[in-house]
Amino acid sequence: MPNIKVFSGSSHPDFAAKVVDRLGIDLGRVVTKKFSNLETCVEIGESVRGEDVYIVQSGCGEINDNLMELLIMINACKIASAARVTAVVPCFPYARQDKKDKSRAPVSAKLVANMLTAAGMDHIITMDLHASQIQGFFDLPVDNLYAEPAVLKWIKENISEWKTSIIVSPDAGGAKRVTSIADSLKVDFALIHKERKKANEVSDMVLVGNVTDRVAILVDDMADTCGTIVKAADKLKEAGATKVYAILTHGIFSGPAIARINGACFEAVVATNTIPQDEHMIQCDKIRCIDVAMIFAEALRRTHNGESVSYLFANVPY
Amino acid sequence: MVEIQESVRSRTVYILQTGSKDVNNSIMELLVMAYACKTSSARNIIGVIPYLPYSKQSKMRKRGCIVSKLLAKMMCKAGLTHIITMDLHQKEIQGFFDCPVDNLRASPFLLNYIVEQIPDYRNSVIVAKDPASCKRATSYAERLRVGIAVIHGEAKTRFDDDYEDADEDGDDGRTSPPPLPARQQGRLHSSVSMSSFMERSEPGAEPGPVTAAAAAAAALRRGRPRLRSAASVCFGEVDPSRIMSVGVTGVPMQAAKEKPPISVVGDVGGRIAIMVDDMIDDVRSFVAAAEMLKERGAYKIYVMATHGLLSADAPRLIEESAIDEVVVTNTVPHDVQKIHCHKIKTVDVSILLSEAIRRLHNKESLSYLFRNITMED
């Protein structure tokens, strides 16, 4: 493909490699390093003048370093006369801080959006934003891809009892996402609501709906410390579910997450590779991975060719 | 035409305007007033907009506009330096504005109404009219210490929040076949088979044995064994069967999503059902939900909402429905509707707005006004 350059940040090189592999091009040469005072330094190793530049960087690992690196890479390409700079951010950082839910809470997602725009970004491609309203935080095009078709495919291929299963939301906020999946599979849904006193801390859980003698599939957009989904799984078992699966788009799995999953009653915990899962999969047998790099490759290719991307919103590319 | 008839130079100006029936005119009037104050050297221009219009259109569906964002931009551009509003449809809308937004909540007033006016409210269940309003329902349930139930599946309404319309972009001639995975194959001859395969798997094609076979064959031609080995190399000792790559095999076209028939998740039998939402505009979904709740044994049905728009023939529908009472606040004028329907009750929230303005003007903290608000509300 002419006039296209894809660069990878240091957060998820594997993902970038898969994307360019699919596109049939080479990854652009870029060196990212740190000065001794820990400032990030980026050297773009090839000409980008007049090119359509894509920078692949996910919000994972050292989030702040990776965000800074992305900003610097965007700016480096922009001032080197790139025709267009598109950020490909499989997992958008700070997406959970998208509203002022208590006094003086920052809307950091908006801040990140402003920073990316200020750095010179022209377009962003991401997946399953925590709230789709984040699209409105930007003044430029945002392509928010859905992992849902891939999730449906995984359920149909890997859970033999899916026709009698029940889709469960671990909190009230995810009810909409869950009903969308339940409707596609033509199965029932249930939800767990809780009284949460602080962030990342759960207390009383109440199950609404009937899961007795059924396979329960917990679905959420992200799981970090996994406290919520592990307690939800216990609750479901207690209520008579035969097996419990968890499916997440962004499996952050930080802190005690892996130990918690290892000790919980999950049949499997499924996450996409918007965040690197290799390490997690080695540490935990229960984690399964859905590779969504192809969806991004296809979105990137269509964007570059000026074709419609809407096809991807309903379908995983073949 | 707007004329500001007294001096505003170096003053703090509060403009009170709500999204009423004639919504576009009220927006335009607000913008013109704000800009008039700005050009007349007002120091601060604070918009008090109890009901922010267009807030349902806060996310992108297909190629749609995020109108709420556009409105936010327009208001900031017109010179508003601060917004006071109430019960935004989505709290994320706060992030659309480039100026501070104070999103007040009417829920303490509505909760107070429940406690004082509904005898036996302890035997009630809070009902979310659709899965999207679950969060709000739990916040009420938590504070009243009662259970919740969720209604799902309904007749389509005007403001349906789904992205489910059929799409006809598949064959507008702007879809080129994807290239081969690089470096894995001689690209020349197999590009032909690739493109023919792509044609078959385009939208509208039936996933049949032919496609499946073609997919398998194409996968083989694309050098799947090497792809696998590459995967297992980068995944170390992880069993490749634990990774599902969405690129390798086909996914059948999804049928257009259809909502299932209306049903209730959770128990409402022998209870008072209280439906809570942020606004009531088109009441048909509420009426359908109320019938469902009656059928399931709820003996009294209340509807609570902050913004009572009650447009079109809402009063008549409520009057004829199974709903016992509709409780709304006075963020939007609805006196005409009340004449037509005696079931509509109003809770006055003006004291909250005036207290917010007073505190803001005296540079005091507003957090006192949020003391009984949970994270979900």
Contacts between the chains, C-beta under 8 A, distances in Angstrom:
chain1	res1	chain2	res2	distance
A	1	B	179	7.2
A	14	B	234	5.6
A	17	B	234	7.9
A	20	B	182	7.1
A	21	B	181	5.4
A	21	B	182	5.4
A	21	B	183	7.3
A	21	B	184	7.8
A	22	B	178	7.5
A	22	B	179	8.0
A	22	B	181	5.6
A	22	B	182	7.7
A	22	B	247	6.7
A	23	B	179	6.4
A	23	B	182	7.1
A	24	B	179	4.3
A	24	B	180	6.0
A	24	B	181	6.8
A	24	B	182	3.8
A	24	B	183	7.8
A	24	B	187	7.3
A	25	B	182	6.5
A	26	B	182	7.7
A	98	B	92	5.1
A	98	B	95	6.4
A	99	B	91	3.8
A	99	B	92	5.1
A	99	B	94	6.1
A	99	B	95	6.9
A	100	B	91	7.0
A	100	B	94	5.3
A	100	B	101	7.7
A	100	B	103	7.0
A	101	B	91	6.5
A	101	B	375	5.1
A	102	B	370	7.2
A	102	B	373	8.0
A	102	B	375	6.7
A	103	B	365	7.6
A	103	B	366	7.1
A	103	B	367	3.8
A	103	B	370	5.7
A	104	B	367	7.6
A	107	B	94	6.3
A	107	B	95	4.3
A	109	B	95	6.6
A	110	B	95	3.9
A	131	B	90	7.3
A	131	B	92	5.0
A	132	B	59	4.2
A	132	B	60	7.0
A	133	B	58	5.2
A	133	B	59	5.4
A	133	B	90	5.4
A	133	B	92	3.4
A	133	B	93	6.7
A	133	B	95	7.3
A	133	B	96	7.8
A	134	B	92	6.8
A	134	B	95	7.7
A	135	B	59	6.3
A	135	B	60	5.0
A	135	B	66	6.5
A	136	B	58	6.4
A	136	B	59	7.0
A	136	B	60	7.6
A	136	B	66	4.3
A	136	B	68	6.6
A	136	B	69	3.8
A	136	B	92	7.5
A	136	B	93	7.7
A	136	B	95	7.5
A	136	B	96	5.1
A	137	B	92	8.0
A	137	B	95	5.1
A	137	B	96	7.0
A	139	B	73	8.0
A	142	B	60	7.5
A	144	B	60	7.4
A	149	B	246	7.9
A	149	B	251	6.1
A	149	B	254	6.6
A	150	B	244	7.8
A	150	B	246	4.7
A	150	B	251	7.9
A	152	B	254	7.3
A	153	B	244	7.4
A	153	B	246	6.6
A	153	B	251	5.1
A	154	B	244	5.5
A	157	B	244	7.1
A	158	B	244	7.5
A	169	B	134	8.0
A	172	B	128	7.9
A	172	B	134	3.9
A	172	B	135	4.6
A	172	B	137	7.0
A	172	B	138	4.3
A	172	B	148	7.9
A	172	B	376	6.5
A	173	B	134	7.2
A	173	B	135	4.9
A	173	B	376	7.4
A	175	B	128	7.5
A	175	B	131	3.7
A	175	B	132	7.2
A	175	B	134	4.0
A	175	B	135	7.8
A	175	B	150	6.5
A	176	B	130	8.0
A	176	B	131	4.7
A	176	B	132	4.7
A	176	B	134	7.7
A	176	B	161	7.7
A	178	B	131	7.2
A	179	B	131	4.4
A	179	B	152	5.5
A	180	B	162	7.6
A	180	B	257	7.2
A	183	B	153	8.0
A	183	B	257	5.5
A	183	B	258	7.2
A	183	B	259	6.5
A	183	B	260	6.2
A	184	B	254	6.5
A	184	B	257	6.1
A	186	B	260	7.2
A	188	B	265	7.5
A	189	B	131	7.8
A	189	B	152	7.0
A	189	B	265	6.7
A	190	B	265	6.2
A	191	B	131	7.8
A	191	B	134	6.5
A	191	B	150	6.5
A	191	B	265	7.3
A	193	B	134	7.3
A	193	B	138	4.4
A	193	B	141	7.5
A	193	B	148	6.2
A	195	B	142	5.5
A	196	B	375	6.6
A	206	B	147	7.0
A	206	B	148	7.7
A	208	B	147	7.5
A	208	B	148	6.0
A	208	B	149	6.5
A	208	B	150	6.4
A	208	B	265	5.7
A	208	B	266	4.3
A	209	B	265	4.5
A	209	B	266	6.8
A	273	B	243	8.0
A	278	B	234	7.1
A	278	B	235	5.2
A	278	B	236	6.3
A	278	B	238	6.5
A	281	B	235	7.0
A	281	B	238	4.6
A	281	B	242	6.3
A	282	B	236	6.2
A	282	B	237	6.4
A	282	B	238	6.1
A	287	B	242	7.6
A	288	B	242	5.0
A	288	B	243	7.4
A	288	B	244	7.2
A	289	B	242	6.4
A	289	B	243	4.6
A	289	B	244	7.2
A	290	B	243	7.7
A	290	B	244	5.0
A	290	B	246	6.5
A	291	B	243	5.7
A	291	B	244	6.7
A	291	B	245	4.0
A	291	B	246	6.3
A	291	B	247	7.1
A	292	B	246	6.0
A	293	B	245	8.0
A	293	B	247	7.4
A	294	B	245	6.9
A	294	B	246	5.5
A	294	B	247	3.1
A	295	B	246	6.4
A	297	B	178	7.8
A	297	B	247	7.8
A	298	B	178	6.3
A	301	B	178	6.1
A	301	B	179	7.5
A	302	B	175	7.8
A	305	B	174	7.9
A	305	B	176	6.0
A	306	B	174	7.3
A	307	B	174	4.6
A	307	B	175	5.7
A	307	B	176	6.8
A	308	B	169	4.5
A	308	B	172	6.7
A	308	B	174	5.9
A	308	B	175	7.1
A	310	B	62	6.6
A	310	B	63	7.8
A	310	B	167	5.6
A	310	B	169	4.9
A	311	B	167	7.7
A	311	B	169	6.3
A	311	B	170	6.0
A	311	B	175	7.1
A	311	B	203	6.7
A	313	B	163	7.4
A	313	B	167	7.9
A	314	B	167	6.8
A	314	B	253	7.9
A	314	B	254	5.8
A	315	B	203	7.3
A	315	B	251	6.3
A	315	B	253	6.8
A	315	B	254	7.0
A	316	B	246	4.4
A	316	B	247	8.0
A	316	B	251	4.5
A	317	B	178	6.9
A	317	B	246	7.5
A	317	B	247	6.7
A	318	B	197	7.7
A	318	B	198	7.3
A	318	B	201	4.5
A	318	B	215	6.9
A	318	B	247	7.8
A	318	B	250	5.2
A	318	B	251	7.0
